[in-house]
Amino acid sequence: MSATNLTMSTGIPGSFSSLKKMDSLPGSLQQPMAVELKGKVKVQRSRTSRAQRVRVAGVRNMAPEVVEMEPASQGSQLLVPRQKYCESIHKPVRRKTRTVSIGGVTVGSEHPIRVQTMTTTDTKDVKGTVEQVMRIADRGCDIVRITVQGKKEADACYEIKNTLVQKGYNIPLVADIHFAPSIAMKVADCFDKIRINPGNFADRRAQFEILEYTEADYQEELRHIEEVFTPLVEKCKKLGRAMRIGTNHGSLSDRIMSYYGDSPRGMVESAFEFARICRKHDYHNFLFSMKASNPVVMVQAYRLLVSEMYVNNWDYPLHLGVTEAGEGEDGRMKSAIGIGALLQDGLGDTIRVSLTEAPEEEIDPCTKLANLGMKISAEQKGVAEFEEKHRRYFDFQRRTGQLPLQREGELVDYRNVLHRDGSVLMSVTLDQLKNPEVLYRDLATKLIIGMPYKDLATVDTILLNKLPEVADRASRLAVKRLTDVGIGVLTPLAEQLANPLPHAMALATLDEIISGAHENLPAGTRLAVTLRGDEPEEQLAKLKDLDLIMLLLYIPEGDEKSSRVHASRRLFEYLQTNDINFPVIHHLKFPANTHRDDLVIKSGSEAGAMLVDGLGDGVLLEAADLDFDFLRNTSFGMLQGCRMRNTKTEYVSCPSCGRTLFDLQDVSAEIREKTDHLPGVSIAIMGCIVNGPGEMADADFGYVGGAPGKIDLYVGKEVVRRGIAMEKATNELIGLIKEHGRWVDPEPSEV
């Protein structure tokens, strides 16, 4: 690490606190890290009034240890803690944890990363639940969670457990508990693990009210939590049950949000309150989770959690998940970004990929991610140690490359070959140029009388690894029409030297730059460079003398030398240290016969892991035998999942469970069919109210199960219509979108 160890003064806590609010933070993260609660809000509570302003800096009761310090911002004299959040920033080393026993399954760093899912049946339907658990177990799942919301469900759990054992299934069962301490006590007699949500186990359901607390008031609340929670801790300890302290970004209590904001820091403190009670009673068979539907929030919350555990010398395992990820490639991509980014740093001991699909369908992508995490931690491929000063571990600050500027006398406009919110590049073959109209559609251009025009989700630049011959006028005309509307054309330096194409940008390797081969290009040719990121600094220094339109960051698949993620971090550190602000595109090329899910998970966990840290300006995915539409949609999906470029309707969609009050898969499909043409609009589709209002923090509109057959509609976190009959609810949702001026009619399909 770059900073010097300094003893903390009383003015700066020994736990992480950034004192600078970043303008580039996503909305849900825009909380000042030193929070001053102001104003009086009258709230009817049985406890004492909240009248005194309370200043909070850092997580409560964290140990004021000696920690590393760094400037709060570049050039600032104010120092803030720079805490360790993983074993190594130079290579993937699995974080050392204690072992937690869940039935017959052990979880922790000495064991494989375990795969989990959750049933979607009504828990009272013993036969249906047992059959679903058996299907899940047969697909290779290690642990299964079942919602237990009331006494009838708890009674059914005994029969579920007994029936599974009689049928020879010993897969550990986890009770998912919200709002019901007494039910947790009951089901602990038969299930192997209890998942409690700190946001609603002892606190009331969030009303999103700003409360004010004196320190005495706050301590009274903590005593109440201990009183309610301690019996469960003692019972789990006595019976050898495990526990997950599972914070959800969407269900923080008003108390926590009032004190810490709707933030990763609040998520961590919510969990720590319960962990301290466990430790007080010498109970340690538990693990943590920090789930959110926004991968940026999720990654930062887990990092902050781990950094606080390092400060306190705690070693509890982690369950990873992006909640309400959705379905299809989008759901898999969001999960790959969030879970994959943490696995790259050796974090994570169990995982779940939460999809709005049958739970059996979660197992395969979950297993792929688990295998990826185990593989990279075993190989420990990384880069030589380097000093990292610029990457923001706990808050989002994007490093934005300088977009191309237009030069005097240029005949084509290069300003649009990259996009300010993140660029998508695609590789195009000579065969594709033979059928221009199909190619233009594949690039997502608008066609007017056969001529292409850029649209919201049009590919920004194409890579032509081979150029058409000069005599192939039709293919060259097809390319010219793309450059005429601002779509860039990139081609290898050797191709541009041997078979020049007017206005194409030349892509040189760093070796070609060092040899001077690029000096043979015609004057005025725009130049890009491809490199690995792990080159010696004396070679990277050649970049300082160049005028580049972009950098492509590429390490071949299966490379034995370096990790793509760690080499990328090293390159970005070099660029920022030397004030080199070229845009950087993450270039991944996949071998033949790569499965679609493998591409999504690998690209999300490698390129997505960089973008979620604000490091990168776009992506180029190549896979010769996968269809063009899939690659383009996956690329745009990655940018949107990393909260960069929004090109389609965003859906926050829960994966369903026994609490769900309608058929989520069918309803989600219906809503998507009617609203998927609304880029910039975010719609939450939630089966029940447990996480609904809170997890819709990033959503514009919400469709939430309020009662059997009835739907509540939300604008943001506020319910605006209640008890709508399901058959009318989708149209009512569309009407609500129209009322708020966010609706546009879909364009007619081309014939």
SEZA-556672 format. One record per residue (C-alpha): residue in three letters; x, y, z. Coordinates in steps of 0.25 Angstrom, whole numbers, plus 5000, padded with zeros to 4 digits. Layout:
REM residues N
ALAXYZ...
***
This chain:
REM residues 751
MET500050005000SER500450144997ALA500150215010THR500850225023ASN500350165036LEU499850275045THR499250275059MET497750315058SER497350445065THR496050455072GLY495550535060ILE495650425050PRO495050295053GLY495850165051SER494850115041PHE494650155027SER494050295025SER494150375012LEU493950515015LYS493750565001LYS492450544994MET492650504979ASP491750564968SER491950444960LEU491350344970PRO490050274967GLY488850334973SER488750224984LEU490150254988GLN490050404989GLN490150405004PRO491150495011MET492150405018ALA492050495030VAL490650505032GLU489950615040LEU488450595043LYS487650715044GLY486250755045LYS485150705054VAL484150595049LYS483050555058VAL482950405058GLN481950335067ARG482850235075SER482750175089ARG484250215092THR484750345096SER484750465086ARG485850495076ALA486250635078GLN487750645078ARG488550655065VAL489650545064ARG490850555056VAL491350415051ALA492750395044GLY493050245042VAL492450125046ARG491950115061ASN492850055071MET493950015061ALA495349995067PRO496150125066GLU497350045061VAL498550085054VAL498150095039GLU498750135026MET498450275022GLU498350355009PRO497950485004ALA496450505003SER496650554989GLN497750584980GLY498650684986SER497850694999GLN498450715012LEU497350645019LEU497650495022VAL496550385022PRO496750235025ARG497150145014GLN496750015019LYS497049875014TYR495849805008CYS496549675002GLU497749595004SER498549644992ILE498249754981HIS499249694972LYS498749554971PRO497449474975VAL497749414988ARG496549354996ARG496249425009LYS496549335021THR495249315029ARG494749215040THR493949095036VAL492449105038SER491648975039ILE490348965032GLY489748835034GLY490748745027VAL491348855019THR492548935023VAL492749075018GLY493949165018SER495349185012GLU495749035015HIS494648985007PRO494048994992ILE493149114989ARG491749064992VAL490549084983GLN489149124988THR487749154983MET486449174989THR485049104987THR483949174980THR482849084985ASP481849114996THR482549065008LYS481149005013ASP481148925001VAL482048815006LYS481948724994GLY482248834984THR483448884993VAL484048754995GLU484048714980GLN484648854977VAL485748834987MET486048694981ARG486148754967ILE487048864973ALA487948764980ASP488048674968ARG488548794960GLY489748804969CYS489348904979ASP489948904993ILE488948985001VAL487549024999ARG486749135006ILE485249135009THR484449255013VAL483749235027GLN482849345029GLY481849295039LYS481449185049LYS480749095038GLU482049105029ALA482849075042ASP482048945044ALA482148905030CYS483748915031TYR483748795041GLU483048705030ILE483848765019LYS485148725026ASN484648585031THR484148555017LEU485448595010VAL486248515020GLN485348395018LYS485648405003GLY487148415005TYR487348565003ASN488248625014ILE488448755007PRO488448865018LEU487248955019VAL487249095022ALA486049175028ASP485849315022ILE485249405033HIS484749545032PHE483949615044ALA483749485052PRO484749455063SER483749355069ILE483649275056ALA485249275055MET485249215069LYS484249105065VAL484849065052ALA486249065058ASP485848925064CYS485848865050PHE486648945040ASP488148955039LYS488249105038ILE487449225040ARG487549345031ILE487149475038ASN487049615032PRO487649715042GLY486749825035ASN485449755040PHE485749655050ALA485549745062ASP485249875056ARG483949915050ARG483649915035ALA484350035028GLN483450155026PHE484550235020GLU484450345031ILE485650425036LEU485750405051GLU486550475061TYR487350415072THR488150445084GLU489250355088ALA488350305099ASP487250275090TYR488150195080GLN488650115091GLU487250085096GLU486950035082LEU488149945082ARG487749885096HIS486349855090ILE487049775078GLU487949695088GLU486649665096VAL485949605084PHE487149545077THR487849475089PRO486949355090LEU487149315076VAL488649335077GLU488649245090LYS487749135083CYS488649135070LYS489849115079LYS489249005087LEU488748925075GLY489948955066ARG489149035056ALA489749125047MET489249265044ARG489449375033ILE489349515036GLY488849565023THR488749715021ASN487849755009HIS488049895003GLY486549895001SER486149865015LEU486949955024SER486250005036ASP485850155037ARG486750155049ILE487950115041MET487650205029SER487350325038TYR488750305045TYR489650255033GLY488850285021ASP488350185011SER489750145008PRO490750025009ARG491250085022GLY489850065028MET489749925022VAL491049885029GLU490649955043SER489349885042ALA489949745041PHE491049785052GLU489949815062PHE489549665061ALA490949615060ARG491349675073ILE490249615080CYS490649475075ARG492049495079LYS491649545093HIS491049405095ASP492249335089TYR491449295077HIS492249295064ASN491549195054PHE491049305045LEU491449375033PHE491049515026SER490449555013MET490249705008LYS489249684996ALA488749794987SER488149804973ASN489149904969PRO490449834967VAL491249964970VAL490549974983MET490749824986VAL492249824983GLN492549944992ALA491649885003TYR492449755003ARG493749825002LEU493449915014LEU492949795022VAL494249725020SER495149845023GLU494349865036MET494549715039TYR496049735037VAL496149855046ASN495349765057ASN496149635054TRP494849565050ASP494949445040TYR493449415037PRO493149355023LEU492349435013HIS491149395005LEU491149474992GLY489949514983VAL489349624975THR487849624979GLU486749644969ALA487649624958GLY486549594948GLU486549484937GLY487249444924GLU488649504920ASP488349624928GLY488149554941ARG489349474939MET490249594935LYS489849674947SER490149554956ALA491449534949ILE491849674951GLY491549684966ILE491949544970GLY493149534960ALA493749664964LEU493849604978LEU494349474974GLN495449534967ASP495949584980GLY495849454987LEU494549494994GLY493349394995ASP493049265002THR491649234997ILE490849294986ARG489449304980VAL489149354966SER487749414968LEU486949404955THR485449424952GLU485449274947ALA485249144953PRO486249124964GLU486849004957GLU487249094946GLU488149174956ILE489049054959ASP489849054946PRO490249204946CYS490449194960THR491349074959LYS492149144948LEU492449264956ALA492849174968ASN493749094959LEU494349224954GLY494649274968MET495249144972LYS496149144959ILE496649284960SER496949274975ALA497649134973GLU498549194961GLN498749324968LYS499149384954GLY499449534956VAL500449644954ALA501749694960GLU501449774972PHE501149924969GLU500750044977GLU499250064976LYS498850214980HIS497650244971ARG496650134971ARG495450164980TYR495050034987PHE493850084995ASP493250184987PHE493050204972GLN493850304964ARG493950284949ARG495250314942THR494750364929GLY495650364917GLN495750484908LEU494750464896PRO495350494882LEU495350634878GLN495250674864ARG496450734856GLU496350844846GLY496250794832GLU495750654835LEU494750604825VAL494050504835ASP493550534849TYR494350454860ARG493650514872ASN492550404872VAL493450284870LEU493350274886HIS492250304895ARG492350384908ASP491550284916GLY492350164911SER492550104897VAL492249974890LEU493249924879MET492949804871SER493749724862VAL493249714847THR493649614836LEU493849634822ASP492649534820GLN491749634828LEU492149744818LYS491549664807ASN490149694812PRO490149834817GLU488649844821VAL488749724830LEU490049784836TYR489449914838ARG488349854846ASP489249764854LEU490049894858ALA488649944863THR488650064853LYS487350124848LEU487050104833ILE486450204825ILE486350164810GLY487450064813MET488450164819PRO488950154833TYR488750254844LYS489250244858ASP488250214869LEU488250204884ALA488850074885THR489650074872VAL491050014872ASP492050124873THR493250064866ILE493549944858LEU494849864857LEU495149804843ASN496349704846LYS496349694830LEU496149804821PRO495349784808GLU496249794795VAL496249934788ALA495549864776ASP494349824785ARG493649954784ALA492349904790SER492949864803ARG493749994804LEU492450074801ALA491749994812VAL492950044821LYS492850184816ARG491450194820LEU491750154834THR492850264835ASP491950364829VAL490950354841GLY492050354852ILE492250204854GLY493750184855VAL494550084847LEU495850014854THR496749924847PRO498149864850LEU499349954847ALA499849844837GLU498549844829GLN498449994828LEU499950004823ALA499749894813ASN498349924808PRO497950064813LEU496550094816PRO496150244816HIS495850304830ALA496050164837MET496750174851ALA498050094851LEU498149994863ALA499649974867THR500249884877LEU501249944887ASP502349864880GLU502049934867ILE502050064874ILE503450034880SER503949994866GLY503350124860ALA502550044850HIS501350144852GLU502250254846ASN501950194833LEU500450234833PRO500050354825ALA500050484832GLY498750504840THR498350364842ARG497750344855LEU498450234864ALA498050144875VAL498950044883THR498649904888LEU499449854900ARG499349764912GLY499549854924ASP500649774930GLU501749824921PRO503049884928GLU502850034931GLU503950074921GLN503050014910LEU501850084915ALA502550214916LYS502450214900LEU501050254902LYS501350384907ASP501850434894LEU500650384886ASP499350454882LEU498450334883ILE496950324880MET496850204890LEU497550084897LEU497049944896LEU497349854908TYR497549714903ILE498149584910PRO497849464902GLU496849364908GLY497649254916ASP498849344917GLU499849274927LYS500549404931SER499649504937SER498149524942ARG497349614933VAL496749684945HIS498049714952ALA498849754940SER497749854937ARG497849914950ARG499249924948LEU499149994935PHE498050094940GLU498950124952TYR500050164942LEU499150244934GLN498650324945THR499950344952ASN500550394939ASP499350484935ILE499050404923ASN497550414919PHE497350324907PRO496050254907VAL496250104910ILE495449994904HIS495349854911HIS495649754899LEU495249604902LYS495349504891PHE494749364894PRO495049234887ALA494149144878ASN493049074885THR492949164897HIS491549154903ARG490749284904ASP490649274919ASP492149254920LEU492349384912VAL491449464920ILE492049414933LYS493449424929SER493349564923GLY492449614934SER493449564945GLU494649624937ALA494349744929GLY493149774938ALA494049764951MET494749884945LEU493649964940VAL492949954954ASP494150024959GLY494050134949LEU495250084941GLY494950074927ASP494250144915GLY493650024908VAL493649884904LEU493949794891LEU493549654892GLU493949554881ALA493449414879ALA493449364865ASP492349264866LEU491349344875ASP490249424868PHE490549574866ASP489249614873PHE489649534886LEU490949604886ARG490449744884ASN489349724895THR490349664905SER491249784903PHE490149884905GLY489649804917MET491049804923LEU491049954922GLN489649974928GLY489949874939CYS491149954943ARG490250074944MET490950144932ARG490150154918ASN488650134919THR488150084906LYS486849994910THR485849984921GLU486449944934TYR485749844942VAL485949814957SER485249674957CYS485249584970PRO485449434968SER484249394975CYS484049314987GLY482949254996ARG482549395000THR482249434985LEU480849474983PHE480749454968ASP481449374957LEU482749464955GLN483249394942ASP481949414935VAL481649554940SER483149594937ALA482949544923GLU481649624921ILE482249754927ARG483549744919GLU482749714906LYS482049844908THR483149934913ASP484449884908HIS484550004898LEU484750114909PRO486250134911GLY486550214923VAL485350164931SER485550064942ILE484349974947ALA484349884959ILE483549764959MET483449704973GLY482749584978CYS482449644992ILE482749765001VAL483949705009ASN484949765000GLY484049844991PRO484049994994GLY485549994999GLU486049914987MET485350004978ALA486350114982ASP486850124968ALA485550094961ASP484550204955PHE483350114956GLY482949994965TYR481949874963VAL481849804976GLY481049694981GLY480249754993ALA479249644995PRO478749514988GLY478249564974LYS478549704977ILE479649794973ASP480249924979LEU480850024969TYR482050114974VAL482750234969GLY484150224975LYS483850184989GLU482550244990VAL481250154988VAL480250234980ARG479250124977ARG478850014985GLY478049884983ILE477949884968ALA477349754962MET478449674955GLU477749674942LYS477849824942ALA479149854948THR480049854936ASN479149954929GLU479150034941LEU480650034942ILE480750084928GLY479750194931LEU480550234943ILE481850234934LYS481050324924GLU480550414935HIS481950444939GLY482350474925ARG483350354923TRP482550284912VAL482850274898ASP482050194888PRO482950074882GLU483450094868PRO482750004857SER483449884854GLU484249884841VAL483649784831
***
